[in-house]
Amino acid sequence: MCQYESINFSCGHSRPRLIKHCHFARNDPNHQCFGAWSIKREWTNPHENCDICVRRGMPQYVASGYDPNFALSR
């Protein structure tokens, strides 16, 4: 089984990213894996939209609601 991590974006989409190939995929010339996937880790990217949504016109970065200059301006 090849190992993947799942990245969850603020727009609601998720994307798998390859961590490491399984034995069969390492030995295949095109690194093709015909087995099951194994998601090893999962993490959330709460302040960024995925590439597809950015291409559709959404902003790449989403405001966090935290302004570091707010405390200095008071």
Contacts in CASP RR format, 6 or more apart in sequence:
PFRMAT RR
TARGET T0000
AUTHOR 0000-0000-0000
METHOD contacts of the structure
MODEL  1
MCQYESINFSCGHSRPRLIKHCHFARNDPNHQCFGAWSIKREWTNPHENC
DICVRRGMPQYVASGYDPNFALSR
1 22 0 8 1.000
1 33 0 8 1.000
1 35 0 8 1.000
1 36 0 8 1.000
1 37 0 8 1.000
1 38 0 8 1.000
2 18 0 8 1.000
2 20 0 8 1.000
2 21 0 8 1.000
2 22 0 8 1.000
2 25 0 8 1.000
2 33 0 8 1.000
2 35 0 8 1.000
2 37 0 8 1.000
2 38 0 8 1.000
3 18 0 8 1.000
3 19 0 8 1.000
3 20 0 8 1.000
3 22 0 8 1.000
3 38 0 8 1.000
3 39 0 8 1.000
3 40 0 8 1.000
4 16 0 8 1.000
4 17 0 8 1.000
4 18 0 8 1.000
4 19 0 8 1.000
4 37 0 8 1.000
4 38 0 8 1.000
4 39 0 8 1.000
4 40 0 8 1.000
5 16 0 8 1.000
5 17 0 8 1.000
5 19 0 8 1.000
5 39 0 8 1.000
5 40 0 8 1.000
5 41 0 8 1.000
5 42 0 8 1.000
5 43 0 8 1.000
6 14 0 8 1.000
6 15 0 8 1.000
6 16 0 8 1.000
6 17 0 8 1.000
6 39 0 8 1.000
6 41 0 8 1.000
6 42 0 8 1.000
6 43 0 8 1.000
7 14 0 8 1.000
7 15 0 8 1.000
7 16 0 8 1.000
7 17 0 8 1.000
7 43 0 8 1.000
7 44 0 8 1.000
7 45 0 8 1.000
8 14 0 8 1.000
8 42 0 8 1.000
8 43 0 8 1.000
8 44 0 8 1.000
8 45 0 8 1.000
9 15 0 8 1.000
9 45 0 8 1.000
9 48 0 8 1.000
9 49 0 8 1.000
9 50 0 8 1.000
9 53 0 8 1.000
10 45 0 8 1.000
10 46 0 8 1.000
10 47 0 8 1.000
10 48 0 8 1.000
10 49 0 8 1.000
10 62 0 8 1.000
11 49 0 8 1.000
11 50 0 8 1.000
11 53 0 8 1.000
11 58 0 8 1.000
12 50 0 8 1.000
13 50 0 8 1.000
13 52 0 8 1.000
13 53 0 8 1.000
15 50 0 8 1.000
16 37 0 8 1.000
16 39 0 8 1.000
19 40 0 8 1.000
19 41 0 8 1.000
21 31 0 8 1.000
21 33 0 8 1.000
22 33 0 8 1.000
22 35 0 8 1.000
24 33 0 8 1.000
24 34 0 8 1.000
24 35 0 8 1.000
25 31 0 8 1.000
25 32 0 8 1.000
25 33 0 8 1.000
46 62 0 8 1.000
46 64 0 8 1.000
47 61 0 8 1.000
47 62 0 8 1.000
47 63 0 8 1.000
47 64 0 8 1.000
48 60 0 8 1.000
48 61 0 8 1.000
48 62 0 8 1.000
49 58 0 8 1.000
49 59 0 8 1.000
49 60 0 8 1.000
49 61 0 8 1.000
49 62 0 8 1.000
54 60 0 8 1.000
END
